[in-house]
């Protein structure tokens, strides 16, 4: 499942905890915010004057990276 602009901020952070760093890096202090369970990703971008396209790309990348299983034998010599 890909993260969509219509998803709630709280749901995104709970399902993909690696996205929390992206929210923070974009100046969004949504972690622990009582509005996070009502605001969509699109709402948060608008409220924080963030570039929605760039932000979505970053949180999607964080979610994919966090759920990518390690390659067998990676890092071993």
Secondary structure, 3 states (H helix, E strand, C coil): CCCCCCCEHHHHHHHCCCHHHHHHHCCCCCCCCCCCCCCEHHHHHHHCCCCHHHHHHHHHHHHHHHCCCCCCCCCCC
